[in-house]
């Protein structure tokens, strides 16, 4: 005896499952859209039509830690907004020494890619994923269209670029006029404040990359500070014992 199939009921179930699936997809898409709109730093200067066009043209990409978003000398195709994670922008010398320009965190835009798109010039730094990241990639052609069509958006971009230039000028001043002792003390104090801890988990190599100097220089200076009981060193950790002394050294 053959198996009887109620095709009418089977078709009803099929259509019901399809309907539920589409509803879930639409809900997820709408939810993701709302999330992106909340995170975008310049959403307030875009009207509803521009927001929709942005979401139609942009696309989300996930990158693991260590991945290069853009390498030095590469042409930029997109402007990146970080939805989640952390991107480090830095410069590497011919000798292999690094110095950190700035970091791009959640809700922030990589200003170097903006400049790269607008100037149609190669990227003059390295953009590396420091923590696993989700980024919204805005195609360069659409970014330029927004710049030309929306004065408020153009003013936003100009203000952000000016802020970055000011930050880089401050970094240049610090490197040029401050001693390495001052810069190291400042880095330790600021990192401690940012993390809300007196113990900093970071290698000497990583600190040297942040300050743009050799690891051996950092190690020697840290050992000198340890001898003065200002801090205590252990593998991959630095415990600050006299933060007030370090703050005085920054002056």
Secondary structure as UniProt FT lines:
FT   HELIX           7..39
FT   TURN            41..42
FT   HELIX           43..45
FT   HELIX           48..57
FT   STRAND          59..63
FT   TURN            65..66
FT   STRAND          68..70
FT   TURN            72..73
FT   STRAND          78..92
FT   TURN            94..95
FT   STRAND          98..104
FT   TURN            106..107
FT   HELIX           111..119
FT   STRAND          126..139
FT   HELIX           140..149
FT   HELIX           151..177
FT   HELIX           180..195
FT   STRAND          199..201
FT   HELIX           204..211
FT   HELIX           215..227
FT   TURN            228..229
FT   STRAND          231..234
FT   TURN            235..236
FT   STRAND          237..240
FT   HELIX           243..250
//
